[in-house]
Amino acid sequence: MSEGISPLVWSTIAKCGAIASSFDAARSTLMDWGINVSLKRIERLTYLFGEIGINLRQSKILNLEIDHLLFSVVIDIKY
């Protein structure tokens, strides 16, 4: 909600921004649904949403790698 919109609206804007052929096409679709936002805001929210997703993915991968390394160390110590 730091963007001043609900998570549902933000994800809807990001989804339209990502799958539409252009941000202008996304804006047209969003306006049909009653969501009136500028092209700049659609672009910014779409990229920010994607960046958050990439960061979450990297965090999960790092946690998996750390857990795997810790598990390997425990196995080495036992045997």
N, C-alpha and C positions, 0 to 999 in steps of 0.2 A: 504494500500500500504506500510505499515511499514515493511512488510516482503520482499519487493522488487519484488513483483508479483502483478498482477491485482486481484481485488476481484473475477472476474470470474474464473481465474486460481486457486486461493486459494480455492474457494468453490468447484471446480471440483476435486481438490486433496483431500479435506476433504471428499467429497461424496464418492469418490473411496476408500479412506482409511477406511471409516466407513462401507461400504457395501461389500467390498471384503472379501474373506475368510482369507486373510492375507495381510500384507503391501507389501509383495513380489508380490502377485497377483495384487494388486492395482498398483504397479510400472509397471508391465507388461502391464496392460490396458492403463495406462498413456503414456507409451512409444509408444504404438500403435497409440495414438492420437498426438504424437509429443511433449509430455511434458516429458522432461528428468530431473528427480529429484532423489535424493538419498533416500534410505529406511528411514534413520534417519529423513530427512526433511519431508517425507510423514507422518511419525509417529508424529513428533512435530507439524506440521500444522494441522493434524487431531485432535489431543488432544487440541490444542489451540483454534481451531474453535469451538469445543464442549464446552470448558470452557467459551468462550465468549457467546455462546448460553445459557448456564446455568445461567451466570451472568445476562444476559438480562431478562431471565424468572424470576429470583428472584427479580430483580428491578421492573418489572411489577406487580408481586404479592404484593410486599411491597407498591407500589403506590396505588394499589387497596385497600389494607387493610387500609392505611392512609386515603384515600378518604372515605371509609366506616365509619371509626371512626369519621372523621370530620362531615360527614352527620348525624351520630347518635347523636353527640353533638348538632348540630343545631336543630334537632328534639326535643331533650330533653329540650332545652332552650325555644323553642316555646310553648311547652305544659306543 
